[in-house]
């Protein structure tokens, strides 16, 4: 095999979203080390709104 190479790159410190499992540099870490992606934030918010509606 000619001109072939294996390239190894260090991965960043990105952690998976607690809800979606997606790993991204854009994930945010909240109090208690809860990691959420933007999609995970939307899902969590909707679930909280749904719970609030059932309590009323």
Chimera marker file (.cmm) of the C-alpha trace (Angstrom):
<marker_set name="trace">
<marker id="1" x="0.000" y="0.000" z="0.000" r="1" g="1" b="0" radius="0.5"/>
<marker id="2" x="1.400" y="3.308" z="-1.029" r="1" g="1" b="0" radius="0.5"/>
<marker id="3" x="0.511" y="6.799" z="0.223" r="1" g="1" b="0" radius="0.5"/>
<marker id="4" x="-1.762" y="5.559" z="2.997" r="1" g="1" b="0" radius="0.5"/>
<marker id="5" x="-1.567" y="6.855" z="6.527" r="1" g="1" b="0" radius="0.5"/>
<marker id="6" x="-3.360" y="6.487" z="9.800" r="1" g="1" b="0" radius="0.5"/>
<marker id="7" x="-4.021" y="9.826" z="11.439" r="1" g="1" b="0" radius="0.5"/>
<marker id="8" x="-4.683" y="9.943" z="15.160" r="1" g="1" b="0" radius="0.5"/>
<marker id="9" x="-6.172" y="13.109" z="16.602" r="1" g="1" b="0" radius="0.5"/>
<marker id="10" x="-6.876" y="13.875" z="20.232" r="1" g="1" b="0" radius="0.5"/>
<marker id="11" x="-10.544" y="14.303" z="20.985" r="1" g="1" b="0" radius="0.5"/>
<marker id="12" x="-11.651" y="17.351" z="22.906" r="1" g="1" b="0" radius="0.5"/>
<marker id="13" x="-13.121" y="17.391" z="26.365" r="1" g="1" b="0" radius="0.5"/>
<marker id="14" x="-16.672" y="17.212" z="24.977" r="1" g="1" b="0" radius="0.5"/>
<marker id="15" x="-19.130" y="15.247" z="27.070" r="1" g="1" b="0" radius="0.5"/>
<marker id="16" x="-22.355" y="13.597" z="25.943" r="1" g="1" b="0" radius="0.5"/>
<marker id="17" x="-25.729" y="15.252" z="26.468" r="1" g="1" b="0" radius="0.5"/>
<marker id="18" x="-27.587" y="13.649" z="29.384" r="1" g="1" b="0" radius="0.5"/>
<marker id="19" x="-30.778" y="13.454" z="27.307" r="1" g="1" b="0" radius="0.5"/>
<marker id="20" x="-29.767" y="12.864" z="23.687" r="1" g="1" b="0" radius="0.5"/>
<marker id="21" x="-26.337" y="11.302" z="24.204" r="1" g="1" b="0" radius="0.5"/>
<marker id="22" x="-24.881" y="13.521" z="21.494" r="1" g="1" b="0" radius="0.5"/>
<marker id="23" x="-21.296" y="14.696" z="21.971" r="1" g="1" b="0" radius="0.5"/>
<marker id="24" x="-20.474" y="18.225" z="20.867" r="1" g="1" b="0" radius="0.5"/>
<marker id="25" x="-18.182" y="21.119" z="21.722" r="1" g="1" b="0" radius="0.5"/>
<marker id="26" x="-21.374" y="23.207" z="21.936" r="1" g="1" b="0" radius="0.5"/>
<marker id="27" x="-22.882" y="21.162" z="24.800" r="1" g="1" b="0" radius="0.5"/>
<marker id="28" x="-23.318" y="23.200" z="27.971" r="1" g="1" b="0" radius="0.5"/>
<marker id="29" x="-22.548" y="22.080" z="31.521" r="1" g="1" b="0" radius="0.5"/>
<marker id="30" x="-25.072" y="23.116" z="34.181" r="1" g="1" b="0" radius="0.5"/>
<marker id="31" x="-25.177" y="22.921" z="37.980" r="1" g="1" b="0" radius="0.5"/>
<marker id="32" x="-24.533" y="19.382" z="39.162" r="1" g="1" b="0" radius="0.5"/>
<marker id="33" x="-22.444" y="18.636" z="36.042" r="1" g="1" b="0" radius="0.5"/>
<marker id="34" x="-25.549" y="18.083" z="33.917" r="1" g="1" b="0" radius="0.5"/>
<marker id="35" x="-24.498" y="18.280" z="30.258" r="1" g="1" b="0" radius="0.5"/>
<marker id="36" x="-27.113" y="19.305" z="27.693" r="1" g="1" b="0" radius="0.5"/>
<marker id="37" x="-27.037" y="19.898" z="23.956" r="1" g="1" b="0" radius="0.5"/>
<marker id="38" x="-29.341" y="22.540" z="22.476" r="1" g="1" b="0" radius="0.5"/>
<marker id="39" x="-31.700" y="19.726" z="21.447" r="1" g="1" b="0" radius="0.5"/>
<marker id="40" x="-31.544" y="18.263" z="24.953" r="1" g="1" b="0" radius="0.5"/>
<marker id="41" x="-32.374" y="21.678" z="26.419" r="1" g="1" b="0" radius="0.5"/>
<marker id="42" x="-35.490" y="21.907" z="24.256" r="1" g="1" b="0" radius="0.5"/>
<marker id="43" x="-36.609" y="18.380" z="25.181" r="1" g="1" b="0" radius="0.5"/>
<marker id="44" x="-36.082" y="19.028" z="28.901" r="1" g="1" b="0" radius="0.5"/>
<marker id="45" x="-37.918" y="22.361" z="28.751" r="1" g="1" b="0" radius="0.5"/>
<marker id="46" x="-40.893" y="20.764" z="27.000" r="1" g="1" b="0" radius="0.5"/>
<marker id="47" x="-41.007" y="17.971" z="29.586" r="1" g="1" b="0" radius="0.5"/>
<marker id="48" x="-40.977" y="20.509" z="32.423" r="1" g="1" b="0" radius="0.5"/>
<marker id="49" x="-43.786" y="22.479" z="30.768" r="1" g="1" b="0" radius="0.5"/>
<marker id="50" x="-45.807" y="19.268" z="30.351" r="1" g="1" b="0" radius="0.5"/>
<marker id="51" x="-45.285" y="18.356" z="34.018" r="1" g="1" b="0" radius="0.5"/>
<marker id="52" x="-46.337" y="21.838" z="35.114" r="1" g="1" b="0" radius="0.5"/>
<marker id="53" x="-49.568" y="21.513" z="33.100" r="1" g="1" b="0" radius="0.5"/>
<marker id="54" x="-50.446" y="18.254" z="34.881" r="1" g="1" b="0" radius="0.5"/>
<marker id="55" x="-49.861" y="19.854" z="38.300" r="1" g="1" b="0" radius="0.5"/>
<marker id="56" x="-52.217" y="22.800" z="37.653" r="1" g="1" b="0" radius="0.5"/>
<link id1="1" id2="2" r="1" g="1" b="0" radius="0.2"/>
<link id1="2" id2="3" r="1" g="1" b="0" radius="0.2"/>
<link id1="3" id2="4" r="1" g="1" b="0" radius="0.2"/>
<link id1="4" id2="5" r="1" g="1" b="0" radius="0.2"/>
<link id1="5" id2="6" r="1" g="1" b="0" radius="0.2"/>
<link id1="6" id2="7" r="1" g="1" b="0" radius="0.2"/>
<link id1="7" id2="8" r="1" g="1" b="0" radius="0.2"/>
<link id1="8" id2="9" r="1" g="1" b="0" radius="0.2"/>
<link id1="9" id2="10" r="1" g="1" b="0" radius="0.2"/>
<link id1="10" id2="11" r="1" g="1" b="0" radius="0.2"/>
<link id1="11" id2="12" r="1" g="1" b="0" radius="0.2"/>
<link id1="12" id2="13" r="1" g="1" b="0" radius="0.2"/>
<link id1="13" id2="14" r="1" g="1" b="0" radius="0.2"/>
<link id1="14" id2="15" r="1" g="1" b="0" radius="0.2"/>
<link id1="15" id2="16" r="1" g="1" b="0" radius="0.2"/>
<link id1="16" id2="17" r="1" g="1" b="0" radius="0.2"/>
<link id1="17" id2="18" r="1" g="1" b="0" radius="0.2"/>
<link id1="18" id2="19" r="1" g="1" b="0" radius="0.2"/>
<link id1="19" id2="20" r="1" g="1" b="0" radius="0.2"/>
<link id1="20" id2="21" r="1" g="1" b="0" radius="0.2"/>
<link id1="21" id2="22" r="1" g="1" b="0" radius="0.2"/>
<link id1="22" id2="23" r="1" g="1" b="0" radius="0.2"/>
<link id1="23" id2="24" r="1" g="1" b="0" radius="0.2"/>
<link id1="24" id2="25" r="1" g="1" b="0" radius="0.2"/>
<link id1="25" id2="26" r="1" g="1" b="0" radius="0.2"/>
<link id1="26" id2="27" r="1" g="1" b="0" radius="0.2"/>
<link id1="27" id2="28" r="1" g="1" b="0" radius="0.2"/>
<link id1="28" id2="29" r="1" g="1" b="0" radius="0.2"/>
<link id1="29" id2="30" r="1" g="1" b="0" radius="0.2"/>
<link id1="30" id2="31" r="1" g="1" b="0" radius="0.2"/>
<link id1="31" id2="32" r="1" g="1" b="0" radius="0.2"/>
<link id1="32" id2="33" r="1" g="1" b="0" radius="0.2"/>
<link id1="33" id2="34" r="1" g="1" b="0" radius="0.2"/>
<link id1="34" id2="35" r="1" g="1" b="0" radius="0.2"/>
<link id1="35" id2="36" r="1" g="1" b="0" radius="0.2"/>
<link id1="36" id2="37" r="1" g="1" b="0" radius="0.2"/>
<link id1="37" id2="38" r="1" g="1" b="0" radius="0.2"/>
<link id1="38" id2="39" r="1" g="1" b="0" radius="0.2"/>
<link id1="39" id2="40" r="1" g="1" b="0" radius="0.2"/>
<link id1="40" id2="41" r="1" g="1" b="0" radius="0.2"/>
<link id1="41" id2="42" r="1" g="1" b="0" radius="0.2"/>
<link id1="42" id2="43" r="1" g="1" b="0" radius="0.2"/>
<link id1="43" id2="44" r="1" g="1" b="0" radius="0.2"/>
<link id1="44" id2="45" r="1" g="1" b="0" radius="0.2"/>
<link id1="45" id2="46" r="1" g="1" b="0" radius="0.2"/>
<link id1="46" id2="47" r="1" g="1" b="0" radius="0.2"/>
<link id1="47" id2="48" r="1" g="1" b="0" radius="0.2"/>
<link id1="48" id2="49" r="1" g="1" b="0" radius="0.2"/>
<link id1="49" id2="50" r="1" g="1" b="0" radius="0.2"/>
<link id1="50" id2="51" r="1" g="1" b="0" radius="0.2"/>
<link id1="51" id2="52" r="1" g="1" b="0" radius="0.2"/>
<link id1="52" id2="53" r="1" g="1" b="0" radius="0.2"/>
<link id1="53" id2="54" r="1" g="1" b="0" radius="0.2"/>
<link id1="54" id2="55" r="1" g="1" b="0" radius="0.2"/>
<link id1="55" id2="56" r="1" g="1" b="0" radius="0.2"/>
</marker_set>
